[in-house]
Amino acid sequence: MSNFSQFFNTQPTIDIEGKTHLKTPDLLGKKITINEYSLCKASHGDTAIVTFKEYPDGFWFASKTVTDLLTSIENAGKNKDLATEGMAIILGEKENKTGTSKYITVEEA
């Protein structure tokens, strides 16, 4: 965690020490199951650190879309359900209407 700890105002509650940092392009279009996450305050805003059932030795800094989804789940008190059952998703990528930038989409798998 030492490489990333300088960016966090609150430390993650999951252990990512020694795990591989997964990149978003490597996850696009694949069915992946969130099995653990930690919501953190970072220097650039809120973010979620996520681990996946399919990548037990990896972690991912979630996109804003996924961070917002996990924040909503936590605020609704459903995070225990996610921890028990996991949440299967498929990440996609779309261009905005003007074609000037891309954003991550999330589908239920």
C-alpha positions as CSV (number, residue, x, y, z in Angstrom):
1,M,0.0,0.0,0.0
2,S,3.0,2.3,0.4
3,N,2.9,3.4,-3.2
4,F,-0.7,4.6,-2.9
5,S,-1.1,5.6,0.8
6,Q,0.0,9.2,0.2
7,F,-3.2,9.8,-1.8
8,F,-5.7,8.7,0.9
9,N,-7.1,10.9,3.7
10,T,-8.7,7.7,5.1
11,Q,-7.0,4.3,4.8
12,P,-8.8,1.4,3.1
13,T,-10.3,-1.3,5.3
14,I,-9.2,-4.1,2.9
15,D,-5.7,-5.4,2.6
16,I,-4.2,-4.8,-0.8
17,E,-0.6,-5.2,0.2
18,G,1.2,-7.4,-2.3
19,K,-1.8,-7.5,-4.6
20,T,-1.6,-6.5,-8.3
21,H,-3.2,-3.2,-9.3
22,L,-5.8,-4.1,-12.0
23,K,-6.2,-1.6,-14.8
24,T,-9.7,-0.7,-16.1
25,P,-9.0,-1.7,-19.8
26,D,-8.2,-5.2,-18.6
27,L,-11.6,-5.5,-16.9
28,L,-13.9,-4.1,-19.7
29,G,-16.4,-6.5,-21.2
30,K,-15.7,-9.3,-18.7
31,K,-18.1,-10.7,-16.1
32,I,-16.5,-9.9,-12.7
33,T,-17.8,-10.3,-9.2
34,I,-17.2,-7.7,-6.6
35,N,-16.5,-9.6,-3.4
36,E,-15.0,-6.9,-1.2
37,Y,-14.6,-3.1,-1.3
38,S,-13.5,-0.2,0.8
39,L,-14.8,3.4,0.4
40,C,-11.9,5.9,0.9
41,K,-11.5,9.6,1.0
42,A,-8.6,10.5,-1.4
43,S,-6.9,13.7,-2.3
44,H,-9.0,13.8,-5.5
45,G,-12.3,12.9,-3.9
46,D,-14.1,9.7,-2.8
47,T,-13.0,6.4,-4.4
48,A,-13.6,2.7,-3.8
49,I,-11.0,0.1,-3.8
50,V,-12.4,-3.2,-5.0
51,T,-11.4,-6.9,-5.1
52,F,-13.0,-9.4,-7.4
53,K,-13.7,-13.1,-7.0
54,E,-12.1,-13.8,-10.4
55,Y,-8.9,-11.9,-9.5
56,P,-8.0,-13.0,-5.9
57,D,-4.5,-11.5,-6.1
58,G,-5.6,-8.1,-7.6
59,F,-7.4,-4.9,-6.6
60,W,-8.9,-2.1,-8.7
61,F,-9.4,1.6,-8.0
62,A,-13.1,1.9,-9.0
63,S,-14.4,4.4,-11.5
64,K,-16.7,7.1,-10.2
65,T,-19.7,5.2,-11.5
66,V,-18.8,2.1,-9.5
67,T,-17.8,4.2,-6.4
68,D,-21.2,5.9,-6.5
69,L,-23.0,2.5,-6.9
70,L,-21.1,1.1,-3.9
71,T,-21.7,4.3,-1.8
72,S,-25.5,3.9,-2.6
73,I,-25.4,0.2,-1.5
74,E,-23.6,1.1,1.7
75,N,-26.0,4.0,2.4
76,A,-29.0,1.6,1.9
77,G,-27.4,-0.9,4.4
78,K,-27.1,-3.5,1.7
79,N,-23.3,-3.9,2.0
80,K,-23.7,-7.1,4.1
81,D,-25.7,-8.7,1.3
82,L,-22.9,-7.8,-1.2
83,A,-20.2,-9.3,1.2
84,T,-22.2,-12.5,1.5
85,E,-23.3,-13.0,-2.1
86,G,-21.0,-10.8,-4.2
87,M,-22.2,-8.6,-7.0
88,A,-21.6,-9.7,-10.6
89,I,-21.1,-6.9,-13.0
90,I,-19.8,-6.1,-16.5
91,L,-17.9,-2.9,-17.1
92,G,-18.3,-1.1,-20.3
93,E,-17.1,2.1,-21.8
94,K,-19.0,4.8,-23.7
95,E,-18.3,8.1,-25.3
96,N,-20.1,11.2,-24.1
97,K,-22.6,12.9,-26.5
98,T,-20.0,15.3,-27.8
99,G,-17.4,12.6,-28.3
100,T,-14.8,14.5,-26.2
101,S,-14.4,11.9,-23.4
102,K,-15.3,8.4,-22.3
103,Y,-16.9,7.1,-19.2
104,I,-17.3,3.7,-17.5
105,T,-20.7,2.0,-17.6
106,V,-21.9,-0.8,-15.3
107,E,-24.3,-3.6,-16.2
108,E,-25.6,-6.3,-13.9
109,A,-24.3,-9.6,-15.0
